Amino acid sequence: MIELKNIYKTYGRGTVNELSLFENFSLSINDGDFISVVGSNGSGKTSMLNMICGSIPIDSGEIIINGTDVNKMKEFRRYRKIGRVYQNPAMGTCPSMTILENMAMADNKGKLFGLTPGTPKKRIPYYKELLSTLGLGLENKLNVLVGQLSGGQRQAMALLMTSMSPIDFLILDEHTAALDPKTAETIMRLTDEIVKEKGLTTIMVTHNLLFSLEYGNRLIMMHEGEAILDISGEEKKNASTDDLLALFNKISLERGN
Amino acid sequence: MQLLISVLEQGFIYAILALGVYITYKILDFPDLSVDSSFPLGAAVTACLITKGVNPYITLPVSFFAGALAGLATGIIHVKFHIRDLLSGIITMTVLYSINLHISGGVANVPIFSNENIFSAFPLADKLGKFNTVFVVFLIAVFAKLLLDAYLKTKSGYLLRAAGDNATVVTSLAKDSGTVKIIGLVIANALVSLSGCVMCNQQRFFDISMGTGTIVIGLASVIIGTNLFKRLTFMKATTAAIIGSVIYKACVAIAISMGLKSMDMKLITGILFLIILVAGQFGGKGKND
Protein backbone atom coordinates (compact mmCIF):
# COMPACT_ATOMS: atom_id res chain seq x y z
CA MET A 1 0.00 0.00 0.00
CA ILE A 2 1.19 3.48 -0.88
CA GLU A 3 -0.11 6.47 1.03
CA LEU A 4 0.53 10.08 0.10
CA LYS A 5 -0.36 12.35 3.00
CA ASN A 6 -0.63 16.14 2.94
CA ILE A 7 1.96 16.58 0.21
CA TYR A 8 3.21 20.06 -0.65
CA LYS A 9 5.40 20.62 -3.67
CA THR A 10 6.40 23.92 -5.23
CA TYR A 11 8.55 24.27 -8.31
CA GLY A 12 10.94 27.19 -8.81
CA ARG A 13 10.46 28.55 -5.32
CA GLY A 14 11.44 32.21 -5.05
CA THR A 15 11.50 32.81 -8.80
CA VAL A 16 8.95 34.54 -11.03
CA ASN A 17 8.00 31.12 -12.33
CA GLU A 18 7.12 29.82 -8.90
CA LEU A 19 4.47 27.15 -9.30
CA SER A 20 2.79 25.60 -6.34
CA LEU A 21 1.69 22.30 -7.85
CA PHE A 22 0.62 20.21 -4.89
CA GLU A 23 -1.09 21.73 -1.89
CA ASN A 24 -2.17 19.32 0.79
CA PHE A 25 -2.45 16.46 -1.68
CA SER A 26 -3.40 13.07 -0.29
CA LEU A 27 -4.02 9.76 -2.00
CA SER A 28 -4.22 6.14 -0.89
CA ILE A 29 -3.27 3.36 -3.26
CA ASN A 30 -4.57 0.05 -1.99
CA ASP A 31 -2.91 -3.29 -2.55
CA GLY A 32 -4.13 -4.81 -5.79
CA ASP A 33 -5.26 -1.51 -7.26
CA PHE A 34 -4.63 -0.92 -10.95
CA ILE A 35 -5.04 2.82 -11.25
CA SER A 36 -5.17 4.69 -14.53
CA VAL A 37 -4.21 8.31 -14.12
CA VAL A 38 -5.27 10.84 -16.76
CA GLY A 39 -5.03 14.60 -16.93
CA SER A 40 -3.70 17.41 -19.07
CA ASN A 41 -0.05 18.38 -19.30
CA GLY A 42 1.24 19.96 -16.12
CA SER A 43 -1.52 18.50 -13.99
CA GLY A 44 0.96 16.69 -11.78
CA LYS A 45 0.67 13.09 -13.02
CA THR A 46 4.32 12.45 -13.65
CA SER A 47 5.31 14.59 -10.65
CA MET A 48 3.24 12.27 -8.50
CA LEU A 49 5.11 9.23 -9.84
CA ASN A 50 8.44 11.00 -9.35
CA MET A 51 7.57 11.81 -5.76
CA ILE A 52 6.60 8.23 -5.01
CA CYS A 53 9.82 6.90 -6.54
CA GLY A 54 11.98 9.58 -4.95
CA SER A 55 13.16 11.07 -8.26
CA ILE A 56 12.13 14.50 -6.95
CA PRO A 57 11.96 15.59 -3.29
CA ILE A 58 8.75 16.80 -1.67
CA ASP A 59 8.55 20.02 0.34
CA SER A 60 6.49 18.53 3.14
CA GLY A 61 4.11 15.69 3.82
CA GLU A 62 4.54 11.97 4.08
CA ILE A 63 4.94 9.17 1.58
CA ILE A 64 4.35 5.80 3.18
CA ILE A 65 5.09 2.61 1.28
CA ASN A 66 4.05 -0.65 2.96
CA GLY A 67 3.86 1.13 6.30
CA THR A 68 7.31 2.75 6.09
CA ASP A 69 7.85 6.48 5.68
CA VAL A 70 10.19 6.63 2.69
CA ASN A 71 10.83 10.35 2.74
CA LYS A 72 14.49 9.91 3.68
CA MET A 73 14.94 6.79 1.55
CA LYS A 74 17.03 7.31 -1.57
CA GLU A 75 15.52 6.72 -4.99
CA PHE A 76 17.51 3.58 -5.79
CA ARG A 77 16.49 1.92 -2.51
CA ARG A 78 12.80 2.52 -3.19
CA TYR A 79 13.11 0.55 -6.43
CA ARG A 80 13.58 -2.66 -4.42
CA LYS A 81 9.81 -2.84 -4.20
CA ILE A 82 8.96 -0.74 -7.25
CA GLY A 83 9.32 -1.43 -10.94
CA ARG A 84 9.07 1.48 -13.36
CA VAL A 85 8.62 1.73 -17.10
CA TYR A 86 9.18 5.10 -18.73
CA GLN A 87 7.66 6.85 -21.71
CA ASN A 88 10.97 6.74 -23.56
CA PRO A 89 11.70 3.13 -24.54
CA ALA A 90 15.43 3.91 -24.28
CA MET A 91 15.19 4.42 -20.51
CA GLY A 92 14.52 0.86 -19.45
CA THR A 93 17.31 -1.05 -21.15
CA CYS A 94 21.05 -0.78 -21.80
CA PRO A 95 21.58 -0.24 -25.54
CA SER A 96 25.19 -1.39 -25.82
CA MET A 97 24.58 -4.62 -23.96
CA THR A 98 22.98 -7.71 -25.45
CA ILE A 99 19.43 -8.92 -24.86
CA LEU A 100 20.84 -11.77 -22.78
CA GLU A 101 22.97 -9.45 -20.65
CA ASN A 102 20.03 -7.13 -20.03
CA MET A 103 17.83 -10.06 -18.99
CA ALA A 104 20.51 -11.43 -16.68
CA MET A 105 20.88 -8.08 -14.95
CA ALA A 106 17.14 -7.73 -14.42
CA ASP A 107 17.02 -11.29 -13.11
CA ASN A 108 19.57 -10.38 -10.45
CA LYS A 109 17.69 -7.38 -9.08
CA GLY A 110 17.54 -7.45 -5.30
CA LYS A 111 20.55 -9.76 -5.08
CA LEU A 112 24.26 -9.10 -4.79
CA PHE A 113 26.06 -7.93 -7.93
CA GLY A 114 29.37 -9.59 -7.08
CA LEU A 115 32.13 -11.36 -8.96
CA THR A 116 30.11 -14.35 -10.09
CA PRO A 117 29.40 -14.77 -13.83
CA GLY A 118 27.08 -12.03 -15.12
CA THR A 119 24.98 -14.46 -17.13
CA PRO A 120 24.39 -17.73 -15.28
CA LYS A 121 24.25 -20.41 -17.98
CA LYS A 122 21.56 -22.35 -16.17
CA ARG A 123 19.14 -19.44 -16.44
CA ILE A 124 19.38 -18.99 -20.21
CA PRO A 125 16.50 -21.39 -21.03
CA TYR A 126 14.34 -19.47 -18.55
CA TYR A 127 15.18 -16.13 -20.24
CA LYS A 128 14.35 -17.63 -23.62
CA GLU A 129 11.02 -18.85 -22.32
CA LEU A 130 10.20 -15.43 -20.86
CA LEU A 131 11.18 -13.65 -24.08
CA SER A 132 9.06 -16.02 -26.14
CA THR A 133 5.98 -14.87 -24.21
CA LEU A 134 6.44 -11.49 -25.91
CA GLY A 135 5.90 -13.11 -29.29
CA LEU A 136 8.51 -10.86 -30.91
CA GLY A 137 11.08 -13.53 -31.69
CA LEU A 138 13.59 -11.97 -29.32
CA GLU A 139 14.37 -15.39 -27.85
CA ASN A 140 16.33 -16.12 -31.03
CA LYS A 141 18.34 -12.90 -30.85
CA LEU A 142 19.93 -13.31 -27.44
CA ASN A 143 23.28 -11.90 -28.51
CA VAL A 144 21.90 -8.89 -30.38
CA LEU A 145 22.58 -5.50 -28.83
CA VAL A 146 19.42 -3.99 -27.40
CA GLY A 147 20.27 -0.70 -29.14
CA GLN A 148 19.49 -2.37 -32.44
CA LEU A 149 15.91 -3.16 -31.46
CA SER A 150 12.90 -1.03 -32.33
CA GLY A 151 11.20 1.18 -29.75
CA GLY A 152 8.36 -1.29 -29.31
CA GLN A 153 10.70 -4.22 -28.84
CA ARG A 154 12.75 -2.28 -26.33
CA GLN A 155 9.65 -1.24 -24.39
CA ALA A 156 8.42 -4.83 -24.32
CA MET A 157 11.80 -5.87 -22.96
CA ALA A 158 11.78 -3.05 -20.40
CA LEU A 159 8.39 -4.22 -19.19
CA LEU A 160 9.53 -7.81 -19.00
CA MET A 161 12.74 -6.87 -17.18
CA THR A 162 10.84 -4.76 -14.66
CA SER A 163 8.55 -7.61 -13.78
CA MET A 164 11.21 -10.33 -13.53
CA SER A 165 12.12 -9.65 -9.92
CA PRO A 166 9.70 -9.83 -7.00
CA ILE A 167 8.29 -6.31 -6.75
CA ASP A 168 5.08 -5.05 -5.17
CA PHE A 169 4.40 -1.97 -7.25
CA LEU A 170 4.50 -1.21 -10.94
CA ILE A 171 4.78 2.40 -12.06
CA LEU A 172 3.96 3.06 -15.71
CA ASP A 173 4.81 6.53 -16.89
CA GLU A 174 2.98 6.96 -20.23
CA HIS A 175 4.72 3.78 -21.29
CA THR A 176 2.79 3.44 -24.54
CA ALA A 177 2.91 7.10 -25.58
CA ALA A 178 5.97 6.80 -27.83
CA LEU A 179 4.72 3.72 -29.67
CA ASP A 180 2.60 3.29 -32.78
CA PRO A 181 -1.07 2.37 -32.09
CA LYS A 182 -0.68 -1.31 -32.84
CA THR A 183 2.47 -1.74 -30.74
CA ALA A 184 0.82 0.30 -27.99
CA GLU A 185 -2.07 -2.19 -27.97
CA THR A 186 0.33 -5.11 -27.74
CA ILE A 187 2.33 -3.56 -24.91
CA MET A 188 -0.89 -2.67 -23.07
CA ARG A 189 -2.21 -6.22 -23.33
CA LEU A 190 1.15 -7.54 -22.12
CA THR A 191 1.07 -5.10 -19.21
CA ASP A 192 -2.36 -6.29 -18.19
CA GLU A 193 -1.25 -9.93 -18.31
CA ILE A 194 1.82 -9.25 -16.18
CA VAL A 195 -0.12 -7.19 -13.64
CA LYS A 196 -2.74 -9.91 -13.26
CA GLU A 197 -0.27 -12.76 -13.16
CA LYS A 198 1.99 -11.18 -10.54
CA GLY A 199 -0.78 -9.38 -8.67
CA LEU A 200 1.07 -6.07 -8.88
CA THR A 201 -0.32 -2.86 -7.47
CA THR A 202 -0.10 -0.58 -10.48
CA ILE A 203 -0.23 3.11 -11.24
CA MET A 204 -0.43 3.90 -14.94
CA VAL A 205 -0.22 7.43 -16.24
CA THR A 206 -1.63 7.65 -19.74
CA HIS A 207 -3.01 10.10 -22.29
CA ASN A 208 -4.97 7.35 -23.93
CA LEU A 209 -8.51 7.65 -22.57
CA LEU A 210 -9.54 4.31 -24.08
CA PHE A 211 -6.75 2.50 -22.27
CA SER A 212 -7.57 4.31 -19.06
CA LEU A 213 -11.14 3.02 -19.22
CA GLU A 214 -10.40 -0.44 -20.55
CA TYR A 215 -7.69 -1.37 -18.08
CA GLY A 216 -7.54 -1.20 -14.33
CA ASN A 217 -10.08 -1.04 -11.54
CA ARG A 218 -9.71 2.62 -10.65
CA LEU A 219 -9.42 5.85 -12.59
CA ILE A 220 -8.07 9.16 -11.38
CA MET A 221 -8.15 12.44 -13.25
CA MET A 222 -5.57 14.95 -12.12
CA HIS A 223 -5.90 18.70 -12.48
CA GLU A 224 -3.56 21.32 -11.04
CA GLY A 225 -2.23 18.97 -8.42
CA GLU A 226 -5.58 17.59 -7.35
CA ALA A 227 -7.39 14.36 -8.03
CA ILE A 228 -10.63 15.88 -9.33
CA LEU A 229 -12.06 12.51 -10.27
CA ASP A 230 -11.48 9.23 -8.49
CA ILE A 231 -13.79 6.42 -9.56
CA SER A 232 -13.54 2.68 -9.21
CA GLY A 233 -15.52 -0.51 -9.62
CA GLU A 234 -18.93 -0.23 -11.26
CA GLU A 235 -18.71 3.53 -11.54
CA LYS A 236 -15.53 3.20 -13.60
CA LYS A 237 -16.98 0.42 -15.75
CA ASN A 238 -19.92 2.63 -16.67
CA ALA A 239 -17.82 5.67 -17.52
CA SER A 240 -17.17 6.50 -21.17
CA THR A 241 -14.59 8.51 -23.06
CA ASP A 242 -17.30 11.10 -23.68
CA ASP A 243 -17.70 11.56 -19.95
CA LEU A 244 -13.99 12.03 -19.53
CA LEU A 245 -13.75 14.42 -22.45
CA ALA A 246 -16.66 16.44 -21.13
CA LEU A 247 -14.87 16.75 -17.82
CA PHE A 248 -11.66 17.75 -19.60
CA ASN A 249 -13.50 20.48 -21.48
CA LYS A 250 -15.16 21.75 -18.36
CA ILE A 251 -11.78 22.10 -16.67
CA SER A 252 -10.37 23.91 -19.68
CA LEU A 253 -13.29 26.35 -19.68
CA GLU A 254 -12.83 27.06 -16.01
CA ARG A 255 -9.21 27.89 -16.68
CA GLY A 256 -10.38 30.28 -19.40
CA ASN A 257 -8.77 28.62 -22.40
CA MET B 1 65.03 -3.91 -34.83
CA GLN B 2 65.98 -1.95 -31.75
CA LEU B 3 63.38 0.64 -32.74
CA LEU B 4 60.70 -2.05 -33.06
CA ILE B 5 61.49 -3.50 -29.66
CA SER B 6 61.44 -0.07 -28.10
CA VAL B 7 58.07 0.70 -29.73
CA LEU B 8 56.62 -2.57 -28.44
CA GLU B 9 58.00 -1.97 -24.95
CA GLN B 10 56.52 1.52 -24.78
CA GLY B 11 53.34 0.39 -26.50
CA PHE B 12 52.63 -2.41 -24.04
CA ILE B 13 53.44 -0.22 -21.03
CA TYR B 14 50.98 2.41 -22.21
CA ALA B 15 48.55 -0.36 -23.12
CA ILE B 16 48.00 -0.97 -19.41
CA LEU B 17 47.18 2.72 -19.12
CA ALA B 18 44.89 2.46 -22.15
CA LEU B 19 42.92 -0.31 -20.41
CA GLY B 20 42.27 2.07 -17.53
CA VAL B 21 41.32 4.93 -19.81
CA TYR B 22 39.04 2.53 -21.70
CA ILE B 23 37.02 2.05 -18.51
CA THR B 24 36.56 5.74 -17.79
CA TYR B 25 36.30 7.09 -21.33
CA LYS B 26 34.51 4.32 -23.20
CA ILE B 27 32.52 2.51 -20.52
CA LEU B 28 31.69 5.30 -18.07
CA ASP B 29 31.94 8.27 -20.48
CA PHE B 30 33.93 10.06 -17.78
CA PRO B 31 36.79 12.37 -18.88
CA ASP B 32 39.13 11.47 -16.05
CA LEU B 33 42.06 13.87 -15.86
CA SER B 34 43.34 12.38 -12.60
CA VAL B 35 45.19 9.97 -14.92
CA ASP B 36 47.87 12.62 -15.45
CA SER B 37 48.85 12.26 -11.81
CA SER B 38 47.95 8.68 -11.03
CA PHE B 39 50.44 7.57 -13.69
CA PRO B 40 53.42 9.27 -11.96
CA LEU B 41 51.90 8.18 -8.63
CA GLY B 42 52.62 4.58 -9.58
CA ALA B 43 56.13 5.58 -10.62
CA ALA B 44 56.76 7.54 -7.41
CA VAL B 45 55.63 4.63 -5.26
CA THR B 46 57.84 2.30 -7.30
CA ALA B 47 60.95 4.50 -7.06
CA CYS B 48 60.40 4.96 -3.35
CA LEU B 49 60.08 1.23 -2.69
CA ILE B 50 62.96 0.23 -4.93
CA THR B 51 65.39 2.72 -3.39
CA LYS B 52 64.44 1.25 -0.01
CA GLY B 53 65.54 -2.15 -1.31
CA VAL B 54 62.10 -3.76 -1.45
CA ASN B 55 61.61 -6.72 -3.83
CA PRO B 56 60.75 -5.02 -7.15
CA TYR B 57 57.74 -7.26 -7.73
CA ILE B 58 56.12 -5.78 -4.63
CA THR B 59 55.99 -2.46 -6.49
CA LEU B 60 53.32 -3.83 -8.85
CA PRO B 61 50.53 -4.52 -6.32
CA VAL B 62 51.44 -1.52 -4.17
CA SER B 63 51.23 0.89 -7.13
CA PHE B 64 48.00 -0.75 -8.21
CA PHE B 65 46.57 -0.14 -4.76
CA ALA B 66 47.87 3.45 -4.63
CA GLY B 67 46.19 4.18 -7.96
CA ALA B 68 42.97 2.67 -6.66
CA LEU B 69 43.03 5.21 -3.83
CA ALA B 70 43.50 8.04 -6.34
CA GLY B 71 40.49 6.77 -8.27
CA LEU B 72 38.52 6.54 -5.06
CA ALA B 73 39.31 10.20 -4.35
CA THR B 74 38.12 11.33 -7.79
CA GLY B 75 35.02 9.17 -7.44
CA ILE B 76 34.07 10.49 -4.04
CA ILE B 77 34.65 14.10 -5.09
CA HIS B 78 32.41 13.58 -8.11
CA VAL B 79 29.67 11.39 -6.67
CA LYS B 80 29.42 12.43 -3.04
CA PHE B 81 30.28 16.14 -3.36
CA HIS B 82 28.51 16.51 -6.72
CA ILE B 83 31.50 18.14 -8.45
CA ARG B 84 31.53 17.90 -12.23
CA ASP B 85 33.50 14.99 -13.72
CA LEU B 86 36.18 17.13 -15.36
CA LEU B 87 36.74 19.23 -12.25
CA SER B 88 36.87 16.20 -9.95
CA GLY B 89 39.73 14.82 -12.04
CA ILE B 90 41.52 18.17 -12.07
CA ILE B 91 41.31 18.42 -8.27
CA THR B 92 42.77 14.94 -7.76
CA MET B 93 45.42 15.64 -10.40
CA THR B 94 46.52 18.83 -8.66
CA VAL B 95 46.53 17.38 -5.16
CA LEU B 96 48.43 14.29 -6.28
CA TYR B 97 51.25 16.40 -7.71
CA SER B 98 52.29 17.35 -4.20
CA ILE B 99 51.60 13.89 -2.83
CA ASN B 100 53.80 12.38 -5.53
CA LEU B 101 56.61 14.70 -4.49
CA HIS B 102 56.14 13.65 -0.88
CA ILE B 103 56.38 10.00 -1.87
CA SER B 104 59.51 10.60 -3.92
CA GLY B 105 61.14 12.24 -0.91
CA GLY B 106 60.68 15.82 -2.04
CA VAL B 107 62.80 15.56 -5.17
CA ALA B 108 61.53 15.86 -8.71
CA ASN B 109 63.74 13.08 -10.04
CA VAL B 110 64.65 9.75 -8.45
CA PRO B 111 67.14 7.61 -10.39
CA ILE B 112 67.07 3.87 -9.73
CA PHE B 113 69.63 2.86 -12.37
CA SER B 114 71.76 0.80 -10.03
CA ASN B 115 68.89 -1.01 -8.33
CA GLU B 116 67.24 -4.29 -9.15
CA ASN B 117 63.92 -3.91 -11.05
CA ILE B 118 61.14 -6.20 -12.28
CA PHE B 119 63.04 -6.80 -15.52
CA SER B 120 66.50 -7.52 -14.15
CA ALA B 121 64.95 -9.72 -11.48
CA PHE B 122 62.98 -11.76 -14.01
CA PRO B 123 64.11 -15.42 -13.86
CA LEU B 124 64.45 -15.75 -17.65
CA ALA B 125 66.27 -12.44 -18.03
CA ASP B 126 69.54 -14.01 -19.21
CA LYS B 127 67.92 -16.32 -21.73
CA LEU B 128 65.68 -13.64 -23.24
CA GLY B 129 68.47 -11.10 -23.57
CA LYS B 130 67.30 -7.95 -25.27
CA PHE B 131 63.78 -9.33 -25.58
CA ASN B 132 63.47 -9.64 -21.81
CA THR B 133 61.86 -6.26 -21.18
CA VAL B 134 59.35 -6.49 -24.01
CA PHE B 135 58.44 -10.01 -22.91
CA VAL B 136 57.79 -9.04 -19.28
CA VAL B 137 55.85 -5.94 -20.29
CA PHE B 138 53.77 -8.02 -22.68
CA LEU B 139 53.00 -10.52 -19.92
CA ILE B 140 51.81 -7.81 -17.56
CA ALA B 141 49.68 -6.10 -20.23
CA VAL B 142 48.02 -9.37 -21.26
CA PHE B 143 47.47 -10.37 -17.64
CA ALA B 144 45.81 -7.00 -16.94
CA LYS B 145 43.67 -7.33 -20.06
CA LEU B 146 42.49 -10.86 -19.22
CA LEU B 147 41.69 -9.81 -15.68
CA LEU B 148 39.68 -6.83 -16.90
CA ASP B 149 37.87 -8.96 -19.50
CA ALA B 150 36.95 -11.46 -16.81
CA TYR B 151 35.74 -8.70 -14.51
CA LEU B 152 33.54 -7.16 -17.20
CA LYS B 153 31.76 -10.51 -17.51
CA THR B 154 30.84 -10.67 -13.83
CA LYS B 155 27.63 -9.27 -12.33
CA SER B 156 29.58 -6.36 -10.93
CA GLY B 157 31.12 -5.80 -14.37
CA TYR B 158 27.70 -5.81 -16.00
CA LEU B 159 26.60 -3.12 -13.58
CA LEU B 160 29.66 -1.03 -14.45
CA ARG B 161 28.83 -1.24 -18.15
CA ALA B 162 25.19 -0.46 -17.42
CA ALA B 163 26.16 2.61 -15.36
CA GLY B 164 27.94 4.13 -18.35
CA ASP B 165 25.32 3.00 -20.81
CA ASN B 166 22.13 3.99 -19.01
CA ALA B 167 22.36 4.92 -15.34
CA THR B 168 18.55 4.78 -15.04
CA VAL B 169 18.70 1.02 -15.42
CA VAL B 170 21.16 0.76 -12.53
CA THR B 171 18.82 2.82 -10.34
CA SER B 172 15.87 0.68 -11.44
CA LEU B 173 17.84 -2.37 -10.32
CA ALA B 174 17.86 -0.80 -6.84
CA LYS B 175 21.61 -0.13 -7.06
CA ASP B 176 23.39 3.17 -6.46
CA SER B 177 24.83 4.21 -9.81
CA GLY B 178 27.19 6.58 -7.98
CA THR B 179 28.86 3.71 -6.15
CA VAL B 180 29.23 1.82 -9.41
CA LYS B 181 30.92 4.86 -10.97
CA ILE B 182 33.35 5.05 -8.06
CA ILE B 183 34.25 1.37 -8.51
CA GLY B 184 34.96 2.06 -12.19
CA LEU B 185 37.24 4.99 -11.36
CA VAL B 186 39.05 2.90 -8.75
CA ILE B 187 39.83 0.11 -11.21
CA ALA B 188 40.77 2.57 -13.97
CA ASN B 189 43.24 4.56 -11.88
CA ALA B 190 44.67 1.38 -10.38
CA LEU B 191 45.55 0.22 -13.90
CA VAL B 192 46.96 3.64 -14.80
CA SER B 193 49.16 3.63 -11.71
CA LEU B 194 50.30 0.09 -12.51
CA SER B 195 51.29 1.36 -15.93
CA GLY B 196 53.32 4.12 -14.25
CA CYS B 197 55.00 1.51 -12.06
CA VAL B 198 56.08 -0.57 -15.05
CA MET B 199 57.27 2.58 -16.82
CA CYS B 200 59.41 3.54 -13.83
CA ASN B 201 60.89 0.04 -13.75
CA GLN B 202 61.66 0.23 -17.45
CA GLN B 203 63.14 3.72 -17.70
CA ARG B 204 64.80 3.31 -14.29
CA PHE B 205 63.88 6.66 -12.88
CA PHE B 206 60.93 8.59 -11.58
CA ASP B 207 60.30 12.11 -12.81
CA ILE B 208 57.55 14.34 -11.46
CA SER B 209 56.70 15.60 -14.95
CA MET B 210 56.40 12.14 -16.53
CA GLY B 211 52.62 12.25 -16.20
CA THR B 212 52.05 15.38 -18.27
CA GLY B 213 49.87 14.50 -21.23
CA THR B 214 49.34 10.90 -20.13
CA ILE B 215 45.58 11.22 -20.59
CA VAL B 216 46.16 12.22 -24.20
CA ILE B 217 48.22 9.10 -24.84
CA GLY B 218 45.58 6.95 -23.17
CA LEU B 219 42.70 8.53 -25.08
CA ALA B 220 44.59 8.35 -28.38
CA SER B 221 45.30 4.65 -27.85
CA VAL B 222 41.70 3.84 -27.01
CA ILE B 223 40.30 5.89 -29.88
CA ILE B 224 42.75 4.48 -32.45
CA GLY B 225 42.05 0.96 -31.26
CA THR B 226 38.29 1.14 -31.10
CA ASN B 227 37.93 3.12 -34.36
CA LEU B 228 40.28 0.91 -36.32
CA PHE B 229 38.71 -2.34 -35.22
CA LYS B 230 35.10 -1.38 -34.71
CA ARG B 231 34.01 -3.44 -37.68
CA LEU B 232 35.71 -6.50 -36.30
CA THR B 233 33.04 -7.50 -33.84
CA PHE B 234 34.96 -10.57 -32.67
CA MET B 235 37.78 -8.42 -31.34
CA LYS B 236 37.36 -7.27 -27.78
CA ALA B 237 37.63 -3.55 -27.11
CA THR B 238 40.36 -4.26 -24.57
CA THR B 239 42.48 -5.97 -27.24
CA ALA B 240 41.79 -3.04 -29.55
CA ALA B 241 43.01 -0.62 -26.88
CA ILE B 242 46.28 -2.53 -26.49
CA ILE B 243 46.91 -2.60 -30.24
CA GLY B 244 45.90 1.07 -30.43
CA SER B 245 48.56 1.91 -27.88
CA VAL B 246 51.27 0.10 -29.87
CA ILE B 247 50.18 1.81 -33.09
CA TYR B 248 50.21 5.17 -31.40
CA LYS B 249 53.71 4.66 -30.03
CA ALA B 250 54.83 3.54 -33.49
CA CYS B 251 53.46 6.76 -35.00
CA VAL B 252 55.36 8.82 -32.44
CA ALA B 253 58.54 6.82 -33.09
CA ILE B 254 58.20 7.36 -36.83
CA ALA B 255 57.71 11.09 -36.32
CA ILE B 256 60.86 11.26 -34.21
CA SER B 257 62.90 9.15 -36.61
CA MET B 258 61.94 11.63 -39.32
CA GLY B 259 64.09 14.21 -37.57
CA LEU B 260 61.91 15.67 -34.87
CA LYS B 261 63.67 16.18 -31.56
CA SER B 262 62.60 14.64 -28.28
CA MET B 263 61.67 18.09 -27.04
CA ASP B 264 58.96 18.01 -29.70
CA MET B 265 57.45 14.95 -28.02
CA LYS B 266 54.38 16.64 -26.57
CA LEU B 267 53.91 18.58 -29.78
CA ILE B 268 53.76 15.32 -31.69
CA THR B 269 51.56 13.75 -29.00
CA GLY B 270 49.03 16.55 -29.23
CA ILE B 271 48.98 16.92 -32.99
CA LEU B 272 48.73 13.17 -33.54
CA PHE B 273 45.81 13.07 -31.14
CA LEU B 274 44.11 15.85 -33.08
CA ILE B 275 44.65 13.98 -36.34
CA ILE B 276 43.17 10.83 -34.81
CA LEU B 277 40.11 12.68 -33.57
CA VAL B 278 39.51 14.35 -36.92
CA ALA B 279 40.12 11.12 -38.84
CA GLY B 280 37.74 9.36 -36.48
CA GLN B 281 34.95 11.76 -37.45
CA PHE B 282 35.29 10.82 -41.10
CA GLY B 283 35.77 7.14 -40.43
CA GLY B 284 32.72 7.14 -38.20
CA LYS B 285 30.33 8.39 -40.86
CA GLY B 286 27.72 6.01 -42.18
CA LYS B 287 28.07 3.84 -39.12
CA ASN B 288 25.40 4.16 -36.53
CA ASP B 289 26.92 4.49 -33.11
Interface residues (C-beta under 8 A of the other chain):
Chain A: K74 E75 F76 R77 Y79 R80 G83 R84 Y86 A90 M91 G92 T93 C94 P95 S96 M97 E101 A104 M105 A106 N108 K109 G110 L112 F113 G114 L115 T116 P117 G118 T119 T162
Chain B: Y151 K153 T154 K155 S156 G157 Y158 L159 R161 A162 D165 N166 T168 V169 V170 T171 S172 L173 A174 K175 D176 S177
